[in-house]
Amino acid sequence: VSANSKENIGGDIEITADEIVVSKEAKISATGELGGGQVLVGGSWQNSDPGVYQATSTEVAEGSVIDASAITKGDGGEVVIWSKIDDKSAVTYASGSIFSRGGLLGGNGGRIETSGGKLNISGISVDTKSISGSDGTWLIDPYDIIITSSGSDYSNSGGIWTANADSSQISVSDIVTGLASSNITIS
């Protein structure tokens, strides 16, 4: 799926349903010569747009690519991977490669949000870098969070992710890896 622009800012892509799976072969792109676009998977930034339907289960598989970067000049766009934050049974499994980079000749990095009632970011690769501007932000924002050295406690049955603990468990190594290519906010 692409909403790219060779002359302007990238377009908008919204993927909504109760249960969403972005497969390992998927490529979703909203890049633009003058700025990145917007990719919403399962919800909007911090649920700021109540018109965007919220998923109860969102999976972005390892191997998939989501890109909302600026190409030449301009700021990176916005990528949201979301499930209902106020539903503790809702699960977001965010893996794959997620980009919202600033343009090669100028512009700041964009913003990426991974949120849900429960959140698993094991194996994710996030990049909001900028060559000549400020790096962007990756927001990690589940309902409840424990930062641990042991990783996440989730199971997959029939393609549906389930959290085996009451809190989202985010590994220190995933955070350290993410800091190499993005500023990180944990909330």
C-alpha positions, 0 to 999 in steps of 0.5 A: 500500500502506498500514498507516496508523492514525488513532488509534495508531502506523502499522503495518508493511510488508515488501516482499521478493523477489530483485528489487524495483521500486517504480514511479514511481506507487507510494505506500507509507504507514505513518503514524500519529497517535501515531507512524510505522510501519515500511517495509522494502523489501529488508531490515531496518535494518542487517540486524538481523532475519535473518528479513527476506529480503534482495534482490539488486536493489532499485529505488525509482523517482523519483516514488514516495513512501514515508512512515512519519511521525507525524501529530499527536504522536509520533516518525517511524518507520523506512524501509529500502531495502536490497539484500544489503550483503555482495554487491558485485554487489547494487544498491540504486537509491533515488530518490523521496520518503522521509519519516519526520517527527515529529508536528506537535504533538511528537515526533522525526523517525524514521530512514531507511536506504539500503544495498546492495552498490552504492548509487545515491541520485541524485535521492532526496528524504529528510525526517526533520524535526521541528517541535518535536523533534529531526530524525531520521537518514538512514543512507547505508551501501553496502558501499564508498563514494566521495563525488564531485562527478561523481555515480553510475556506473550503467546500467539494462538491462531494468529491472535496475540495474548498477553500472559501478564497484567502489564506490558513488559518491555525489554531494556535491550529493545529500548537501548537499540531504539535509542540509536535511531530515535529519541524515545518517550515512555509513558 
